[in-house]
Amino acid sequence: MTFEYQDFSSVTKSTIIENPTWDIINLHLNEISMTQKSYFILSQGDNYIQCAGAKAKLTVEYKSIKHYRFSLKAIDNTPASINYSYGIIQIMKSEQLRLIHALDIFETFYKTGLPSNDYVLNELNIVYS
């Protein structure tokens, strides 16, 4: 398992931690902000969870064979966006999550290697070349 995050306050800009503890992941996720640490990736083999944004407004994605974005159970297809250090991510309003959701999703993936069942997974139509 690897944990990666971008940190604009450091020289390397990207830090990768091999076999992190949950406490390390939790510590760094709690520092999410649009300008310093705005994205995180937790991967296990070819599968990963990633989030981007800030504490009050972020989005979380899961990639396995297909690529998904987590959504709250109350579906709201109103267009919304997430700002992070590399720009803007277009999402649906129900895909706009908070830090507490990201912590829950990351912890479930950390412990089980699977996405959390407490959210809806919206399949994204992303073509990989």
C-alpha positions in Angstrom: 0.0 0.0 0.0 1.3 3.5 -0.8 0.1 6.9 0.2 0.9 9.9 -1.9 0.2 13.6 -1.5 1.3 16.8 -3.1 2.7 19.5 -0.8 3.4 22.9 -2.3 5.3 24.0 0.8 8.0 21.4 0.2 10.7 21.2 -2.4 9.8 17.8 -3.7 6.1 18.7 -4.3 5.1 15.1 -4.0 5.6 12.7 -1.2 5.1 8.9 -1.3 4.9 6.9 1.8 5.2 3.1 1.5 3.1 1.0 3.9 1.7 4.0 5.9 -0.1 3.6 9.2 -3.7 4.8 9.4 -2.5 7.5 11.9 -0.1 8.9 9.2 -2.8 9.0 6.6 -5.3 10.6 9.0 -2.8 13.2 10.0 -2.1 14.3 6.4 -5.7 14.1 5.2 -6.6 16.5 8.0 -4.2 19.0 6.5 -6.0 19.2 3.1 -6.3 22.7 1.7 -6.7 24.2 -1.8 -3.2 25.7 -1.8 -0.8 23.5 0.1 -1.9 19.8 0.3 -4.9 19.6 -2.1 -4.8 16.0 -3.3 -4.1 12.5 -1.8 -3.9 9.0 -3.3 -4.0 5.8 -1.4 -3.3 2.8 -3.6 -3.2 -0.9 -3.2 -2.0 -2.7 -6.3 -3.8 -1.2 -9.3 -6.7 0.0 -7.2 -6.8 3.4 -5.5 -8.8 6.1 -3.7 -8.0 9.7 -4.4 -9.4 13.0 -3.2 -8.9 16.6 -4.1 -10.1 19.9 -2.7 -10.3 21.3 0.8 -11.9 20.3 4.1 -15.3 21.8 3.5 -15.5 20.9 -0.2 -13.8 18.0 -1.8 -14.3 15.1 -4.1 -13.2 11.4 -3.8 -12.7 8.9 -6.6 -12.1 5.2 -6.7 -10.4 3.3 -9.5 -10.4 -0.4 -9.9 -11.3 -1.9 -13.3 -13.6 1.2 -13.8 -13.3 4.7 -12.5 -15.9 6.1 -10.0 -16.7 9.2 -8.0 -18.2 8.9 -4.6 -21.6 10.6 -4.0 -23.9 11.1 -1.1 -27.0 8.9 -1.1 -29.2 11.9 -1.8 -28.5 12.3 -5.5 -28.3 15.9 -6.7 -27.3 16.3 -10.4 -26.9 20.1 -10.1 -23.5 21.0 -11.6 -20.8 22.0 -9.0 -17.1 22.3 -8.9 -14.1 21.7 -6.7 -11.1 24.0 -6.6 -7.7 22.5 -5.9 -4.1 23.4 -6.6 -4.2 22.2 -10.2 -7.4 23.9 -11.2 -11.1 23.0 -11.1 -12.9 19.6 -11.1 -16.4 19.6 -12.5 -18.7 17.4 -10.4 -22.4 17.0 -9.5 -23.6 18.6 -6.3 -24.1 15.2 -4.6 -20.4 14.4 -5.3 -19.3 17.3 -3.2 -18.1 15.8 0.0 -16.4 17.0 3.2 -13.3 15.9 5.0 -15.3 13.7 7.4 -16.5 11.7 4.3 -13.0 11.4 2.8 -11.6 10.1 6.1 -14.4 7.5 6.3 -13.8 6.4 2.6 -10.0 6.3 3.0 -10.2 4.4 6.3 -12.5 1.8 4.8 -10.1 1.3 1.8 -7.1 1.2 4.1 -8.7 -1.6 6.2 -10.4 -3.6 3.5 -9.0 -2.6 0.1 -12.6 -1.9 -1.0 -14.7 1.2 -1.5 -17.1 2.2 1.3 -20.7 0.9 1.0 -21.9 4.0 2.8 -21.8 6.1 -0.5 -23.0 5.8 -4.0 -20.4 5.1 -6.7 -21.0 7.1 -9.9 -19.2 5.6 -12.8 -17.1 8.1 -14.8 -16.6 7.8 -18.5 -12.9 8.2 -18.6 -10.9 6.8 -21.5 -7.3 5.7 -20.8 -4.9 5.5 -23.6 
